[in-house]
Amino acid sequence: MSEPPLVLRLRDPEAAPGAPGRSPADMLALLGPRIAVTVALHPEDAAQRLARGEETLPAPITVPGQLDTGADGTSVDPQLMRALGIESVGERDILNNASNQVTTVLIYPCRLFFPDVPGVYFDLAEGVTGGLIPQEPAPFGGNIGVLIGRDVLRFCRLTVDGPRGLFTLEVDAPPASISPETP
């Protein structure tokens, strides 16, 4: 029998500070469900760097993340990849739902985890980046660094309580590594 899923109940972290007079329900409707996400080196990348003699590895970076049930894959801001010194392993053409046009994005391996959910991480063999993260400032300081797509969300159950401005994210343990081909 498998371990029970971890349950995370969060108010939208953007609700209070930047939007006086807006209720949590209004902010959830405006911005969608957000959660802190930590981006780190993929374990294989970290092992290769240590094998080359690097003594210190870049520290993981925590940014706001947007749960996006409309995105096939997870997208990470390319600036985060540069800050971590992660190099692209190729590129891929994807359909950008916002523009309804094919967009070429760079592919980067990385590890993602939710700091509020201990012990669960996602090793993304291909974490896509590029023009999929809105570059213009979002309302009420709602900028994000990661769009969490269905490649990660398929290991989660998301329940939204709109009237109260809450959501519940239940996370099952994912396989050791996730790629578009992972069944």
Summary of the structure (lengths in Angstrom):
residues: 183
radius of gyration: 16.7
end to end distance: 20.7
largest distance: 53.5
contacts: 544
relative contact order: 0.26
helix: 19%
strand: 36%
